[in-house]
């Protein structure tokens, strides 16, 4: 590099002038190089001097390169090792969160089967009650509307807050509907009504059992995405809190309401 630069300046110097002054004016070359060029020019050995400068420069570059490589190699190995460990760590956390989210989904699918069966029984139940208590229009319409809302909420996503709220609303409407049987002995004694009441009672018991497993899975999942270090990656990776399926006071009444008395 220095050799080529010196040769370029030398070629541009006019005849009778020395090359030392332009070298000093360039502020590029160290004093040692300028001294060597000056000696070479005075002795007429400038070409040999330029070759010597090039050799020395190449040797210094090689030594410097080897030093840098030997210094940086351990650092690069450590950095690459840390990156690999970090990637494996994130993958492990991601897989754990995926497994917990799948357990939540599987747990709710068990509930969803029972909810679907309950929805299928409601039209027959409403028609049966209507035959004995047709003037109880408000209660019957409330059940029908709650059923329609529950069906619509299923399109919002399995286990969504909308679906859980709609199913709880339907449970409250069913509670009121079953309470009518106490005021209508003929309805209460109807075989079809008793059969539907028994089937819905069995479904409610299965929903209650499946709901406990679902809420346990949600608790584990929500805790997992909130704990460090998973909390650092959960949100960006698409993991968000799930809603518990709690029925509150309606759950206690519902579990008692569909009791068949003879």
C-alpha positions as protocol buffer text, in pm:
chain_id: "A"
residue {
  index: 1
  type: UNK
  ca { x: 0 y: 0 z: 0 }
}
residue {
  index: 2
  type: UNK
  ca { x: 270 y: 248 z: 103 }
}
residue {
  index: 3
  type: UNK
  ca { x: 490 y: 127 z: -182 }
}
residue {
  index: 4
  type: UNK
  ca { x: 226 y: 190 z: -447 }
}
residue {
  index: 5
  type: UNK
  ca { x: 146 y: 532 z: -302 }
}
residue {
  index: 6
  type: UNK
  ca { x: 512 y: 631 z: -297 }
}
residue {
  index: 7
  type: UNK
  ca { x: 559 y: 511 z: -655 }
}
residue {
  index: 8
  type: UNK
  ca { x: 252 y: 711 z: -764 }
}
residue {
  index: 9
  type: UNK
  ca { x: 389 y: 1028 z: -605 }
}
residue {
  index: 10
  type: UNK
  ca { x: 733 y: 958 z: -750 }
}
residue {
  index: 11
  type: UNK
  ca { x: 589 y: 932 z: -1101 }
}
residue {
  index: 12
  type: UNK
  ca { x: 412 y: 1266 z: -1061 }
}
residue {
  index: 13
  type: UNK
  ca { x: 723 y: 1454 z: -944 }
}
residue {
  index: 14
  type: UNK
  ca { x: 883 y: 1673 z: -1209 }
}
residue {
  index: 15
  type: UNK
  ca { x: 1234 y: 1612 z: -1321 }
}
residue {
  index: 16
  type: UNK
  ca { x: 1491 y: 1769 z: -1088 }
}
residue {
  index: 17
  type: UNK
  ca { x: 1258 y: 1770 z: -788 }
}
residue {
  index: 18
  type: UNK
  ca { x: 1278 y: 1542 z: -488 }
}
residue {
  index: 19
  type: UNK
  ca { x: 1000 y: 1315 z: -373 }
}
residue {
  index: 20
  type: UNK
  ca { x: 1051 y: 1379 z: -2 }
}
residue {
  index: 21
  type: UNK
  ca { x: 861 y: 1710 z: 9 }
}
residue {
  index: 22
  type: UNK
  ca { x: 539 y: 1572 z: -148 }
}
residue {
  index: 23
  type: UNK
  ca { x: 553 y: 1274 z: 88 }
}
residue {
  index: 24
  type: UNK
  ca { x: 576 y: 1500 z: 391 }
}
residue {
  index: 25
  type: UNK
  ca { x: 298 y: 1726 z: 255 }
}
residue {
  index: 26
  type: UNK
  ca { x: 60 y: 1432 z: 210 }
}
residue {
  index: 27
  type: UNK
  ca { x: 49 y: 1367 z: 590 }
}
residue {
  index: 28
  type: UNK
  ca { x: -6 y: 1001 z: 509 }
}
residue {
  index: 29
  type: UNK
  ca { x: 335 y: 841 z: 541 }
}
residue {
  index: 30
  type: UNK
  ca { x: 512 y: 783 z: 874 }
}
residue {
  index: 31
  type: UNK
  ca { x: 855 y: 944 z: 923 }
}
residue {
  index: 32
  type: UNK
  ca { x: 1027 y: 604 z: 892 }
}
residue {
  index: 33
  type: UNK
  ca { x: 891 y: 555 z: 539 }
}
residue {
  index: 34
  type: UNK
  ca { x: 986 y: 911 z: 436 }
}
residue {
  index: 35
  type: UNK
  ca { x: 1340 y: 858 z: 565 }
}
residue {
  index: 36
  type: UNK
  ca { x: 1375 y: 531 z: 375 }
}
residue {
  index: 37
  type: UNK
  ca { x: 1247 y: 690 z: 53 }
}
residue {
  index: 38
  type: UNK
  ca { x: 1483 y: 985 z: 97 }
}
residue {
  index: 39
  type: UNK
  ca { x: 1779 y: 755 z: 139 }
}
residue {
  index: 40
  type: UNK
  ca { x: 1672 y: 546 z: -155 }
}
residue {
  index: 41
  type: UNK
  ca { x: 1632 y: 852 z: -376 }
}
residue {
  index: 42
  type: UNK
  ca { x: 1972 y: 993 z: -280 }
}
residue {
  index: 43
  type: UNK
  ca { x: 2150 y: 664 z: -339 }
}
residue {
  index: 44
  type: UNK
  ca { x: 1958 y: 589 z: -660 }
}
residue {
  index: 45
  type: UNK
  ca { x: 1812 y: 276 z: -507 }
}
residue {
  index: 46
  type: UNK
  ca { x: 1452 y: 393 z: -486 }
}
residue {
  index: 47
  type: UNK
  ca { x: 1301 y: 89 z: -666 }
}
residue {
  index: 48
  type: UNK
  ca { x: 1479 y: -148 z: -431 }
}
residue {
  index: 49
  type: UNK
  ca { x: 1372 y: 68 z: -139 }
}
residue {
  index: 50
  type: UNK
  ca { x: 1008 y: 60 z: -250 }
}
residue {
  index: 51
  type: UNK
  ca { x: 1023 y: -318 z: -272 }
}
residue {
  index: 52
  type: UNK
  ca { x: 1167 y: -332 z: 77 }
}
residue {
  index: 53
  type: UNK
  ca { x: 891 y: -104 z: 206 }
}
residue {
  index: 54
  type: UNK
  ca { x: 628 y: -329 z: 43 }
}
residue {
  index: 55
  type: UNK
  ca { x: 781 y: -640 z: 196 }
}
residue {
  index: 56
  type: UNK
  ca { x: 794 y: -483 z: 540 }
}
residue {
  index: 57
  type: UNK
  ca { x: 439 y: -358 z: 505 }
}
residue {
  index: 58
  type: UNK
  ca { x: 307 y: -699 z: 396 }
}
residue {
  index: 59
  type: UNK
  ca { x: 486 y: -864 z: 684 }
}
residue {
  index: 60
  type: UNK
  ca { x: 342 y: -619 z: 934 }
}
residue {
  index: 61
  type: UNK
  ca { x: -8 y: -672 z: 791 }
}
residue {
  index: 62
  type: UNK
  ca { x: 27 y: -1049 z: 820 }
}
residue {
  index: 63
  type: UNK
  ca { x: 143 y: -1023 z: 1181 }
}
residue {
  index: 64
  type: UNK
  ca { x: -140 y: -784 z: 1266 }
}
residue {
  index: 65
  type: UNK
  ca { x: -399 y: -1008 z: 1096 }
}
residue {
  index: 66
  type: UNK
  ca { x: -280 y: -1316 z: 1284 }
}
residue {
  index: 67
  type: UNK
  ca { x: -293 y: -1125 z: 1611 }
}
residue {
  index: 68
  type: UNK
  ca { x: -646 y: -1007 z: 1548 }
}
residue {
  index: 69
  type: UNK
  ca { x: -763 y: -1356 z: 1448 }
}
residue {
  index: 70
  type: UNK
  ca { x: -607 y: -1514 z: 1757 }
}
residue {
  index: 71
  type: UNK
  ca { x: -767 y: -1246 z: 1974 }
}
residue {
  index: 72
  type: UNK
  ca { x: -1115 y: -1255 z: 1819 }
}
residue {
  index: 73
  type: UNK
  ca { x: -1151 y: -1630 z: 1764 }
}
residue {
  index: 74
  type: UNK
  ca { x: -1226 y: -1721 z: 2130 }
}
residue {
  index: 75
  type: UNK
  ca { x: -1465 y: -1425 z: 2157 }
}
residue {
  index: 76
  type: UNK
  ca { x: -1651 y: -1530 z: 1842 }
}
residue {
  index: 77
  type: UNK
  ca { x: -1678 y: -1887 z: 1968 }
}
residue {
  index: 78
  type: UNK
  ca { x: -1824 y: -1768 z: 2300 }
}
residue {
  index: 79
  type: UNK
  ca { x: -2070 y: -1531 z: 2126 }
}
residue {
  index: 80
  type: UNK
  ca { x: -2186 y: -1803 z: 1886 }
}
residue {
  index: 81
  type: UNK
  ca { x: -2224 y: -2045 z: 2178 }
}
residue {
  index: 82
  type: UNK
  ca { x: -2437 y: -1797 z: 2370 }
}
residue {
  index: 83
  type: UNK
  ca { x: -2656 y: -1735 z: 2063 }
}
residue {
  index: 84
  type: UNK
  ca { x: -2709 y: -2109 z: 2009 }
}
residue {
  index: 85
  type: UNK
  ca { x: -2798 y: -2164 z: 2376 }
}
residue {
  index: 86
  type: UNK
  ca { x: -3038 y: -1868 z: 2368 }
}
residue {
  index: 87
  type: UNK
  ca { x: -3213 y: -2002 z: 2057 }
}
residue {
  index: 88
  type: UNK
  ca { x: -3249 y: -2349 z: 2208 }
}
residue {
  index: 89
  type: UNK
  ca { x: -3380 y: -2195 z: 2529 }
}
residue {
  index: 90
  type: UNK
  ca { x: -3647 y: -1995 z: 2343 }
}
residue {
  index: 91
  type: UNK
  ca { x: -3748 y: -2305 z: 2145 }
}
residue {
  index: 92
  type: UNK
  ca { x: -3788 y: -2503 z: 2468 }
}
residue {
  index: 93
  type: UNK
  ca { x: -4003 y: -2232 z: 2626 }
}
residue {
  index: 94
  type: UNK
  ca { x: -4212 y: -2204 z: 2309 }
}
residue {
  index: 95
  type: UNK
  ca { x: -4275 y: -2579 z: 2300 }
}
residue {
  index: 96
  type: UNK
  ca { x: -4382 y: -2577 z: 2666 }
}
residue {
  index: 97
  type: UNK
  ca { x: -4628 y: -2293 z: 2604 }
}
residue {
  index: 98
  type: UNK
  ca { x: -4766 y: -2471 z: 2297 }
}
residue {
  index: 99
  type: UNK
  ca { x: -4822 y: -2788 z: 2499 }
}
residue {
  index: 100
  type: UNK
  ca { x: -5008 y: -2595 z: 2771 }
}
residue {
  index: 101
  type: UNK
  ca { x: -5221 y: -2412 z: 2514 }
}
residue {
  index: 102
  type: UNK
  ca { x: -5314 y: -2741 z: 2350 }
}
residue {
  index: 103
  type: UNK
  ca { x: -5421 y: -2881 z: 2687 }
}
residue {
  index: 104
  type: UNK
  ca { x: -5649 y: -2580 z: 2732 }
}
residue {
  index: 105
  type: UNK
  ca { x: -5799 y: -2634 z: 2388 }
}
residue {
  index: 106
  type: UNK
  ca { x: -5846 y: -3006 z: 2446 }
}
residue {
  index: 107
  type: UNK
  ca { x: -6007 y: -2944 z: 2784 }
}
residue {
  index: 108
  type: UNK
  ca { x: -6257 y: -2701 z: 2638 }
}
residue {
  index: 109
  type: UNK
  ca { x: -6336 y: -2936 z: 2350 }
}
residue {
  index: 110
  type: UNK
  ca { x: -6463 y: -3183 z: 2612 }
}
residue {
  index: 111
  type: UNK
  ca { x: -6695 y: -2910 z: 2745 }
}
residue {
  index: 112
  type: UNK
  ca { x: -6794 y: -2804 z: 2395 }
}
residue {
  index: 113
  type: UNK
  ca { x: -6928 y: -3151 z: 2314 }
}
residue {
  index: 114
  type: UNK
  ca { x: -7166 y: -3129 z: 2609 }
}
residue {
  index: 115
  type: UNK
  ca { x: -7265 y: -2770 z: 2527 }
}
residue {
  index: 116
  type: UNK
  ca { x: -7352 y: -2875 z: 2173 }
}
residue {
  index: 117
  type: UNK
  ca { x: -7571 y: -3158 z: 2301 }
}
residue {
  index: 118
  type: UNK
  ca { x: -7748 y: -2916 z: 2534 }
}
residue {
  index: 119
  type: UNK
  ca { x: -7816 y: -2679 z: 2246 }
}
residue {
  index: 120
  type: UNK
  ca { x: -7968 y: -2965 z: 2046 }
}
residue {
  index: 121
  type: UNK
  ca { x: -8209 y: -3056 z: 2327 }
}
residue {
  index: 122
  type: UNK
  ca { x: -8343 y: -2705 z: 2389 }
}
residue {
  index: 123
  type: UNK
  ca { x: -8585 y: -2680 z: 2090 }
}
residue {
  index: 124
  type: UNK
  ca { x: -8768 y: -2996 z: 2202 }
}
residue {
  index: 125
  type: UNK
  ca { x: -8769 y: -2873 z: 2560 }
}
residue {
  index: 126
  type: UNK
  ca { x: -8918 y: -2537 z: 2459 }
}
residue {
  index: 127
  type: UNK
  ca { x: -9189 y: -2704 z: 2249 }
}
residue {
  index: 128
  type: UNK
  ca { x: -9278 y: -2938 z: 2536 }
}
residue {
  index: 129
  type: UNK
  ca { x: -9309 y: -2653 z: 2786 }
}
residue {
  index: 130
  type: UNK
  ca { x: -9504 y: -2444 z: 2535 }
}
residue {
  index: 131
  type: UNK
  ca { x: -9773 y: -2713 z: 2522 }
}
residue {
  index: 132
  type: UNK
  ca { x: -9846 y: -2671 z: 2894 }
}
residue {
  index: 133
  type: UNK
  ca { x: -9741 y: -2313 z: 2964 }
}
residue {
  index: 134
  type: UNK
  ca { x: -9784 y: -2125 z: 2638 }
}
residue {
  index: 135
  type: UNK
  ca { x: -9862 y: -1800 z: 2821 }
}
residue {
  index: 136
  type: UNK
  ca { x: -9512 y: -1804 z: 2978 }
}
residue {
  index: 137
  type: UNK
  ca { x: -9396 y: -1628 z: 2663 }
}
residue {
  index: 138
  type: UNK
  ca { x: -9125 y: -1419 z: 2830 }
}
residue {
  index: 139
  type: UNK
  ca { x: -8944 y: -1719 z: 2978 }
}
residue {
  index: 140
  type: UNK
  ca { x: -8966 y: -1922 z: 2658 }
}
residue {
  index: 141
  type: UNK
  ca { x: -8842 y: -1634 z: 2444 }
}
residue {
  index: 142
  type: UNK
  ca { x: -8554 y: -1576 z: 2685 }
}
residue {
  index: 143
  type: UNK
  ca { x: -8443 y: -1939 z: 2639 }
}
residue {
  index: 144
  type: UNK
  ca { x: -8470 y: -1918 z: 2261 }
}
residue {
  index: 145
  type: UNK
  ca { x: -8278 y: -1591 z: 2246 }
}
residue {
  index: 146
  type: UNK
  ca { x: -8009 y: -1723 z: 2482 }
}
residue {
  index: 147
  type: UNK
  ca { x: -7973 y: -2035 z: 2267 }
}
residue {
  index: 148
  type: UNK
  ca { x: -7936 y: -1824 z: 1951 }
}
residue {
  index: 149
  type: UNK
  ca { x: -7676 y: -1605 z: 2124 }
}
residue {
  index: 150
  type: UNK
  ca { x: -7482 y: -1916 z: 2230 }
}
residue {
  index: 151
  type: UNK
  ca { x: -7484 y: -2048 z: 1873 }
}
residue {
  index: 152
  type: UNK
  ca { x: -7362 y: -1712 z: 1738 }
}
residue {
  index: 153
  type: UNK
  ca { x: -7088 y: -1693 z: 2003 }
}
residue {
  index: 154
  type: UNK
  ca { x: -6946 y: -2024 z: 1885 }
}
residue {
  index: 155
  type: UNK
  ca { x: -6829 y: -1838 z: 1574 }
}
residue {
  index: 156
  type: UNK
  ca { x: -6619 y: -1605 z: 1790 }
}
residue {
  index: 157
  type: UNK
  ca { x: -6378 y: -1886 z: 1869 }
}
residue {
  index: 158
  type: UNK
  ca { x: -6385 y: -2195 z: 2086 }
}
residue {
  index: 159
  type: UNK
  ca { x: -6347 y: -2102 z: 2452 }
}
residue {
  index: 160
  type: UNK
  ca { x: -6373 y: -1729 z: 2384 }
}
residue {
  index: 161
  type: UNK
  ca { x: -6507 y: -1488 z: 2642 }
}
residue {
  index: 162
  type: UNK
  ca { x: -6815 y: -1433 z: 2425 }
}
residue {
  index: 163
  type: UNK
  ca { x: -6894 y: -1803 z: 2412 }
}
residue {
  index: 164
  type: UNK
  ca { x: -6850 y: -1852 z: 2786 }
}
residue {
  index: 165
  type: UNK
  ca { x: -7071 y: -1550 z: 2864 }
}
residue {
  index: 166
  type: UNK
  ca { x: -7338 y: -1670 z: 2621 }
}
residue {
  index: 167
  type: UNK
  ca { x: -7340 y: -2022 z: 2766 }
}
residue {
  index: 168
  type: UNK
  ca { x: -7375 y: -1882 z: 3118 }
}
residue {
  index: 169
  type: UNK
  ca { x: -7666 y: -1668 z: 3000 }
}
residue {
  index: 170
  type: UNK
  ca { x: -7828 y: -1977 z: 2852 }
}
residue {
  index: 171
  type: UNK
  ca { x: -7781 y: -2160 z: 3182 }
}
residue {
  index: 172
  type: UNK
  ca { x: -7968 y: -1882 z: 3361 }
}
residue {
  index: 173
  type: UNK
  ca { x: -8253 y: -1897 z: 3110 }
}
residue {
  index: 174
  type: UNK
  ca { x: -8278 y: -2275 z: 3153 }
}
residue {
  index: 175
  type: UNK
  ca { x: -8292 y: -2234 z: 3529 }
}
residue {
  index: 176
  type: UNK
  ca { x: -8598 y: -2015 z: 3494 }
}
residue {
  index: 177
  type: UNK
  ca { x: -8755 y: -2256 z: 3249 }
}
residue {
  index: 178
  type: UNK
  ca { x: -8713 y: -2555 z: 3478 }
}
residue {
  index: 179
  type: UNK
  ca { x: -8860 y: -2355 z: 3765 }
}
residue {
  index: 180
  type: UNK
  ca { x: -9188 y: -2339 z: 3570 }
}
residue {
  index: 181
  type: UNK
  ca { x: -9245 y: -2709 z: 3620 }
}
residue {
  index: 182
  type: UNK
  ca { x: -9315 y: -2649 z: 3990 }
}
residue {
  index: 183
  type: UNK
  ca { x: -9614 y: -2434 z: 3897 }
}
residue {
  index: 184
  type: UNK
  ca { x: -9745 y: -2676 z: 3630 }
}
residue {
  index: 185
  type: UNK
  ca { x: -9801 y: -3030 z: 3765 }
}
residue {
  index: 186
  type: UNK
  ca { x: -9911 y: -3162 z: 3426 }
}
residue {
  index: 187
  type: UNK
  ca { x: -9588 y: -3037 z: 3269 }
}
residue {
  index: 188
  type: UNK
  ca { x: -9387 y: -3184 z: 3551 }
}
residue {
  index: 189
  type: UNK
  ca { x: -9554 y: -3521 z: 3500 }
}
residue {
  index: 190
  type: UNK
  ca { x: -9508 y: -3522 z: 3123 }
}
residue {
  index: 191
  type: UNK
  ca { x: -9286 y: -3812 z: 3018 }
}
residue {
  index: 192
  type: UNK
  ca { x: -9113 y: -3619 z: 2742 }
}
residue {
  index: 193
  type: UNK
  ca { x: -9038 y: -3332 z: 2979 }
}
residue {
  index: 194
  type: UNK
  ca { x: -8899 y: -3572 z: 3239 }
}
residue {
  index: 195
  type: UNK
  ca { x: -8676 y: -3735 z: 2979 }
}
residue {
  index: 196
  type: UNK
  ca { x: -8542 y: -3400 z: 2855 }
}
residue {
  index: 197
  type: UNK
  ca { x: -8494 y: -3281 z: 3210 }
}
residue {
  index: 198
  type: UNK
  ca { x: -8298 y: -3594 z: 3294 }
}
residue {
  index: 199
  type: UNK
  ca { x: -8077 y: -3565 z: 2984 }
}
residue {
  index: 200
  type: UNK
  ca { x: -8002 y: -3200 z: 3051 }
}
residue {
  index: 201
  type: UNK
  ca { x: -7931 y: -3280 z: 3416 }
}
residue {
  index: 202
  type: UNK
  ca { x: -7679 y: -3543 z: 3306 }
}
residue {
  index: 203
  type: UNK
  ca { x: -7522 y: -3297 z: 3060 }
}
residue {
  index: 204
  type: UNK
  ca { x: -7494 y: -3030 z: 3331 }
}
residue {
  index: 205
  type: UNK
  ca { x: -7308 y: -3277 z: 3555 }
}
residue {
  index: 206
  type: UNK
  ca { x: -7066 y: -3363 z: 3273 }
}
residue {
  index: 207
  type: UNK
  ca { x: -7013 y: -2992 z: 3198 }
}
residue {
  index: 208
  type: UNK
  ca { x: -6935 y: -2925 z: 3564 }
}
residue {
  index: 209
  type: UNK
  ca { x: -6676 y: -3205 z: 3571 }
}
residue {
  index: 210
  type: UNK
  ca { x: -6517 y: -3101 z: 3240 }
}
residue {
  index: 211
  type: UNK
  ca { x: -6516 y: -2737 z: 3351 }
}
residue {
  index: 212
  type: UNK
  ca { x: -6293 y: -2823 z: 3647 }
}
residue {
  index: 213
  type: UNK
  ca { x: -6034 y: -2980 z: 3417 }
}
residue {
  index: 214
  type: UNK
  ca { x: -6058 y: -2682 z: 3182 }
}
residue {
  index: 215
  type: UNK
  ca { x: -6009 y: -2425 z: 3459 }
}
residue {
  index: 216
  type: UNK
  ca { x: -5708 y: -2618 z: 3592 }
}
residue {
  index: 217
  type: UNK
  ca { x: -5554 y: -2616 z: 3244 }
}
residue {
  index: 218
  type: UNK
  ca { x: -5625 y: -2242 z: 3208 }
}
residue {
  index: 219
  type: UNK
  ca { x: -5467 y: -2175 z: 3547 }
}
residue {
  index: 220
  type: UNK
  ca { x: -5153 y: -2364 z: 3448 }
}
residue {
  index: 221
  type: UNK
  ca { x: -5137 y: -2188 z: 3110 }
}
residue {
  index: 222
  type: UNK
  ca { x: -5195 y: -1837 z: 3247 }
}
residue {
  index: 223
  type: UNK
  ca { x: -4933 y: -1893 z: 3515 }
}
residue {
  index: 224
  type: UNK
  ca { x: -4688 y: -2024 z: 3257 }
}
residue {
  index: 225
  type: UNK
  ca { x: -4709 y: -1719 z: 3029 }
}
residue {
  index: 226
  type: UNK
  ca { x: -4676 y: -1481 z: 3325 }
}
residue {
  index: 227
  type: UNK
  ca { x: -4369 y: -1642 z: 3477 }
}
residue {
  index: 228
  type: UNK
  ca { x: -4016 y: -1529 z: 3396 }
}
residue {
  index: 229
  type: UNK
  ca { x: -3858 y: -1589 z: 3148 }
}
residue {
  index: 230
  type: UNK
  ca { x: -4162 y: -1701 z: 2943 }
}
residue {
  index: 231
  type: UNK
  ca { x: -4323 y: -1361 z: 3003 }
}
residue {
  index: 232
  type: UNK
  ca { x: -4054 y: -1204 z: 2783 }
}
residue {
  index: 233
  type: UNK
  ca { x: -4157 y: -1405 z: 2477 }
}
residue {
  index: 234
  type: UNK
  ca { x: -4521 y: -1507 z: 2536 }
}
residue {
  index: 235
  type: UNK
  ca { x: -4685 y: -1194 z: 2397 }
}
residue {
  index: 236
  type: UNK
  ca { x: -4470 y: -1156 z: 2083 }
}
residue {
  index: 237
  type: UNK
  ca { x: -4509 y: -1529 z: 2013 }
}
residue {
  index: 238
  type: UNK
  ca { x: -4890 y: -1506 z: 2026 }
}
residue {
  index: 239
  type: UNK
  ca { x: -4963 y: -1647 z: 2372 }
}
residue {
  index: 240
  type: UNK
  ca { x: -5230 y: -1452 z: 2562 }
}
residue {
  index: 241
  type: UNK
  ca { x: -5437 y: -1512 z: 2875 }
}
residue {
  index: 242
  type: UNK
  ca { x: -5732 y: -1748 z: 2857 }
}
residue {
  index: 243
  type: UNK
  ca { x: -6069 y: -1695 z: 3027 }
}
residue {
  index: 244
  type: UNK
  ca { x: -6188 y: -1924 z: 3304 }
}
residue {
  index: 245
  type: UNK
  ca { x: -6525 y: -2093 z: 3260 }
}
residue {
  index: 246
  type: UNK
  ca { x: -6697 y: -1988 z: 3581 }
}
residue {
  index: 247
  type: UNK
  ca { x: -7074 y: -2019 z: 3622 }
}
residue {
  index: 248
  type: UNK
  ca { x: -7102 y: -1838 z: 3957 }
}
residue {
  index: 249
  type: UNK
  ca { x: -7432 y: -1854 z: 4141 }
}
residue {
  index: 250
  type: UNK
  ca { x: -7614 y: -1980 z: 3834 }
}
residue {
  index: 251
  type: UNK
  ca { x: -7400 y: -2291 z: 3842 }
}
residue {
  index: 252
  type: UNK
  ca { x: -7518 y: -2383 z: 4190 }
}
residue {
  index: 253
  type: UNK
  ca { x: -7885 y: -2327 z: 4102 }
}
residue {
  index: 254
  type: UNK
  ca { x: -7858 y: -2509 z: 3771 }
}
residue {
  index: 255
  type: UNK
  ca { x: -7703 y: -2814 z: 3928 }
}
residue {
  index: 256
  type: UNK
  ca { x: -8000 y: -2833 z: 4160 }
}
residue {
  index: 257
  type: UNK
  ca { x: -8272 y: -2726 z: 3916 }
}
residue {
  index: 258
  type: UNK
  ca { x: -8288 y: -3024 z: 3681 }
}
residue {
  index: 259
  type: UNK
  ca { x: -8388 y: -3264 z: 3960 }
}
residue {
  index: 260
  type: UNK
  ca { x: -8665 y: -3505 z: 3871 }
}
residue {
  index: 261
  type: UNK
  ca { x: -8913 y: -3558 z: 4153 }
}
residue {
  index: 262
  type: UNK
  ca { x: -9177 y: -3828 z: 4142 }
}
